[in-house]
Amino acid sequence: MRRRVYLPRMARADPSSPETRVDRAGLFQGLGAYGIWGVLPLFFWLLRDVAAGEVVADRILWSLGLLAPVVLLAGRRARVRDALRDPRAMLLLSVSAALISVNWLIYIWAVQNGHVLAGSLGYFLNPLLNVLLGVVLLRERLRGAQVVAVALAALGVALLAVSAGQGIWISLALASTFALYGLVRKVAPVAALEGLTLETVLLAPFAIAYLLWLSAHDGVAFGQGALPTVALILSGVVTAVPLLLFAAAARRLPYSTLGLLQYLAPTLQFILAVTFFGERVTPSHLICFALIWTGLGIFAVDGGMVVRRRRPA
């Protein structure tokens, strides 16, 4: 009598499985983070009559007001306390806090003064500048495709600078401050939520001092009207929420997927600059963006190929 041998069937992917749900949740979280960052120019346009410095100061304080309860509810007080006792961590967070505050100040000023296009160019440059900083400061090696991508971006920026493109300093300042911020946060031994919370704690005294000085001289916009007051309160939400969404997405998504999603924000900003804000796109802008987009395409394809090669069978 022949014995029947039953082989297990290949399991089909169940759309309701936890793995599928996690991936889908991470994708929506990543899209939410970069989508909010992409439409931020519209939010800061509502605050166009408020000084950029006051917007940054309120952004810091209201972000802290939102993050502090999140830290308590998430049970992260011990981690925050450990970071406060670590001199190296606090030194690095002081540097990152200074960099992100400068980045916020430049970006808000750029939006309020009609330079959304320059801002989008800066954030398109950011991933490629990250690669360059990795080579210069972290002794990382570039692959051939990465060399081509960085060279194309550098050529595009150089052509725009030679043609006296207005706002090129804004693009370079935004890209460099955010890239350096990312580099410092990479080496700082502090998680995303705790790090952002401590950065706002470090910046809060300066924000309070500036608002007190401003109220004694030119006056503050907060409390002078419903729209600026509500918008300034919500500035903490639009600061903290996308960062928290990004941190959650980073835990769920492959790094290559997250890397591709980051181009959503500057793309939306570019579209808003041309449509809603009516900024003029010159031939120099088109050449510069074409070279950068080509470089980003090469960079993204190369990164995806590397991830697939490293993925275990």
C-alpha positions in Angstrom: 0.0 0.0 0.0 1.4 3.3 -1.1 1.6 6.0 1.4 0.5 9.4 0.4 2.8 12.2 1.1 1.2 15.6 1.6 3.4 18.5 0.8 2.5 21.9 2.3 1.1 24.4 -0.1 2.8 27.7 -0.7 1.2 30.2 1.5 -0.5 33.0 -0.3 -0.1 36.6 0.8 -3.1 37.4 2.9 -4.1 41.1 2.4 -5.2 41.1 6.0 -2.0 39.7 7.5 -0.1 41.8 10.0 2.9 42.1 7.6 0.7 43.5 4.8 -1.0 45.9 7.2 2.3 47.2 8.6 3.7 47.9 5.1 0.5 49.7 4.1 0.5 51.7 7.3 4.1 52.7 6.8 3.4 53.7 3.2 0.5 55.9 4.3 2.6 57.4 7.1 5.4 58.2 4.7 3.0 59.7 2.2 1.4 61.8 5.0 4.8 63.1 6.2 6.1 64.1 2.8 2.7 65.3 1.7 2.4 67.7 4.6 5.9 69.0 4.0 5.0 69.4 0.3 2.1 71.7 1.0 3.7 73.7 3.9 4.2 76.7 1.6 0.4 77.2 1.7 0.4 77.2 5.5 3.2 79.8 5.7 1.6 81.9 3.1 -1.3 82.3 5.6 1.4 83.9 7.9 2.9 86.1 5.2 2.2 89.2 7.4 3.9 87.8 10.4 7.7 88.2 10.7 9.6 85.0 10.0 11.4 85.1 13.3 8.1 85.2 15.2 6.8 82.3 13.2 9.9 80.2 14.1 9.7 81.2 17.7 6.0 80.2 17.9 6.7 77.0 15.9 9.3 76.0 18.6 7.1 76.7 21.6 3.9 75.1 20.2 5.9 72.1 19.0 7.2 71.6 22.5 3.7 71.9 23.9 2.6 69.1 21.6 5.7 66.9 22.0 6.0 66.9 25.8 2.6 65.1 26.3 3.5 62.7 23.5 6.7 61.8 25.4 4.8 61.3 28.6 2.1 59.2 27.1 4.6 57.1 25.1 6.6 56.3 28.3 9.8 57.9 26.9 10.7 60.0 30.0 13.5 57.6 30.9 15.1 58.0 27.4 14.9 61.7 27.6 16.4 61.7 31.0 19.3 59.5 29.8 20.0 61.8 26.9 20.0 64.8 29.2 22.7 63.1 31.3 24.8 62.4 28.2 27.1 65.4 27.4 28.0 64.2 23.9 24.3 63.7 23.1 23.4 67.2 24.4 26.3 68.8 22.5 25.2 67.1 19.2 21.5 68.1 19.8 22.6 71.7 20.5 24.2 71.7 17.0 21.2 70.0 15.4 18.8 72.5 17.1 20.8 75.4 15.8 20.8 74.0 12.2 17.1 73.2 12.1 16.2 76.6 13.5 18.3 78.3 10.8 16.7 76.0 8.2 13.2 76.9 9.4 14.0 80.6 9.4 15.3 80.6 5.8 12.5 78.5 4.5 9.7 80.6 6.0 11.4 83.8 4.9 11.7 82.3 1.4 8.0 81.4 1.2 6.9 84.8 2.5 9.1 86.6 -0.1 8.2 84.6 -3.2 11.0 82.1 -3.4 9.1 78.8 -3.1 10.9 77.6 -6.3 14.3 78.1 -4.7 13.1 76.2 -1.7 12.0 73.2 -3.7 15.3 73.2 -5.5 17.1 73.1 -2.1 15.2 70.0 -1.0 15.7 68.3 -4.3 19.5 68.9 -3.8 19.4 67.5 -0.2 19.6 63.8 -0.9 22.6 64.3 -3.2 24.3 66.6 -0.7 23.8 63.9 1.9 25.8 61.5 -0.3 28.5 64.1 -0.7 28.7 64.7 3.0 28.9 61.0 3.6 32.0 60.9 1.4 33.7 63.9 2.8 33.0 63.5 6.5 32.1 59.8 7.0 34.7 58.4 4.5 32.0 56.6 2.6 32.7 55.4 -0.9 30.6 56.4 -3.9 29.5 54.0 -6.5 29.8 54.9 -10.1 26.1 55.8 -10.5 26.3 58.0 -7.4 29.3 59.9 -8.8 27.3 60.6 -12.0 24.2 61.7 -9.9 26.2 64.2 -7.7 28.1 65.5 -10.8 24.9 66.2 -12.6 23.4 68.0 -9.6 26.6 70.1 -9.2 26.5 71.0 -12.9 22.9 72.1 -12.7 23.6 74.3 -9.6 26.7 75.8 -11.3 24.8 76.7 -14.5 22.0 78.3 -12.4 24.6 80.3 -10.4 26.5 81.5 -13.5 23.2 82.7 -15.1 22.6 84.8 -12.0 19.6 82.7 -10.9 17.8 84.5 -8.1 17.5 82.6 -4.9 20.4 80.2 -5.5 21.7 81.1 -2.1 18.4 80.0 -0.6 18.6 76.6 -2.3 22.2 76.0 -1.2 21.5 77.2 2.4 18.4 75.0 2.8 20.1 72.0 1.3 23.3 72.4 3.4 21.6 73.1 6.7 19.2 70.2 6.4 21.9 67.8 5.2 24.2 68.8 8.1 21.2 68.5 10.4 20.6 64.9 9.2 24.3 64.1 9.6 24.4 65.3 13.2 21.2 63.5 14.0 22.6 60.3 12.4 25.6 60.3 14.8 23.6 61.5 17.9 22.7 58.6 20.2 19.1 59.8 20.5 15.9 58.5 18.9 13.7 60.7 16.7 11.0 61.6 19.2 13.3 62.2 22.1 15.8 64.1 19.9 13.1 66.5 18.5 11.7 67.1 22.0 15.1 68.0 23.4 15.9 70.2 20.4 12.7 72.2 21.1 13.7 72.3 24.8 17.1 73.8 23.9 15.5 76.3 21.6 12.6 77.3 23.8 14.6 79.9 26.0 15.8 81.7 22.8 12.2 81.7 21.4 10.8 83.1 24.6 13.5 85.8 24.8 12.9 86.8 21.2 9.1 87.0 21.6 9.5 89.1 24.8 11.9 91.5 23.0 9.6 91.6 20.0 6.5 92.4 22.1 8.4 95.3 23.8 9.4 96.8 20.4 7.5 96.0 17.2 4.7 93.9 18.9 3.7 90.4 18.2 1.1 89.1 15.8 -0.1 86.5 18.2 -3.4 87.5 19.7 -3.9 90.4 17.2 -6.3 88.5 15.0 -8.0 85.1 14.7 -6.2 83.9 11.6 -2.6 84.6 12.7 -3.3 83.4 16.2 -4.8 80.1 15.1 -2.1 79.6 12.5 0.7 80.2 14.9 -0.8 77.6 17.3 -1.1 75.1 14.5 2.5 75.7 13.5 3.4 73.3 16.3 1.1 70.6 14.8 2.5 71.0 11.3 6.0 70.8 12.7 5.7 67.8 15.0 3.1 65.6 13.2 5.0 65.0 9.9 8.2 64.3 11.9 6.3 61.7 14.0 4.8 60.2 10.9 8.2 60.1 9.3 9.7 58.4 12.3 6.9 55.8 12.3 7.3 55.2 8.5 11.1 54.7 8.8 10.5 51.8 11.2 8.1 50.1 8.7 9.3 50.8 5.2 12.5 49.7 3.4 15.0 52.5 3.2 14.8 52.5 -0.6 11.1 53.1 -0.5 11.5 55.9 2.0 14.2 57.4 -0.2 11.9 57.6 -3.2 9.0 59.1 -1.1 11.2 62.0 -0.1 11.0 63.5 -3.6 7.3 64.0 -3.1 7.7 67.0 -0.9 9.9 69.2 -3.2 7.8 68.1 -6.2 4.6 69.4 -4.6 6.5 72.6 -3.6 7.7 73.0 -7.2 4.1 72.6 -8.5 2.8 75.1 -6.0 5.5 77.6 -6.9 4.5 77.6 -10.5 0.7 77.4 -10.1 -0.4 78.9 -6.8 2.4 81.4 -6.2 2.9 82.2 -9.9 6.7 82.2 -9.9 8.5 82.4 -13.2 10.5 79.4 -14.4 13.5 80.6 -16.5 15.4 78.4 -19.0 18.2 78.2 -16.4 15.8 76.8 -13.9 14.6 74.2 -16.4 18.1 73.1 -17.2 19.1 73.0 -13.5 16.0 71.0 -12.5 16.4 68.7 -15.5 20.0 67.9 -14.5 19.1 67.4 -10.8 16.0 65.2 -11.6 18.2 63.1 -13.9 20.7 62.7 -11.1 18.0 61.8 -8.7 16.6 59.3 -11.1 20.0 57.6 -11.4 20.5 57.8 -7.7 17.1 56.2 -7.0 17.5 53.4 -9.6 21.0 52.6 -8.3 19.8 52.5 -4.7 16.9 50.2 -5.6 19.3 47.8 -7.5 21.7 47.7 -4.5 18.8 46.9 -2.1 17.6 44.0 -4.4 21.1 42.6 -4.6 21.6 42.6 -0.9 18.1 41.2 -0.1 18.4 37.5 0.9 16.8 35.0 -1.3 
